Amino acid sequence: MNIRPVKGSDYDVISPLINDWWGGRNMSDMLPKLFFDHFTQTSFIAEQDHHIVGFLIGFLSQTHLNEAYIHFVGVHPEYRKHKIGNQLYKSFFEVVKQNGRNIVRCVTSPVNKGSIAYHTKMGFEIERGDKEIEGVSVNSDYDGPNQDRILFVKYLE
């Protein structure tokens, strides 16, 4: 397994795969090419046998100087449960710490049960929202009307 920084050309490989990796959900619009061009120091690709099997797109907050944000993470369905996500997160956490930051945030949809379970297992805490869905605190309309989200935070040591 090789973990490396993203490059602009990775977008052309990853973009057509995203919706398939998410079981047909339309997710590709959430990941424009600009992330592959402007966040190369904080975003990573996982490769096996020269094939992309995972990625993490993250950045250092421009507003909150002790925080970083993970925008999008994906692992090829056939490679899940192989700790690829864990390696990608560790690479991101290391860059975050090297830049003197200790808070990492991310967001997911209440329908993405796998993401909720994964982030909780990784030590992320769910931030308090204004309502609950199936016992999970949710922020109503976070990404627009009827776009509720679960907000996570992790404090790095």
Salt bridges, closest charged atoms under 4 A:
ASP10 OD1 - ARG4 NH2 2.78
ASP37 OD1 - LYS33 NZ 3.04
GLU47 OE2 - ARG4 NH2 3.16
GLU67 OE1 - ARG105 NE 2.79
GLU127 OE2 - ARG105 NH1 2.76
GLU134 OE1 - LYS113 NZ 3.05
ASP143 OD2 - ARG149 NE 2.95
ASP148 OD2 - LYS131 NZ 2.65
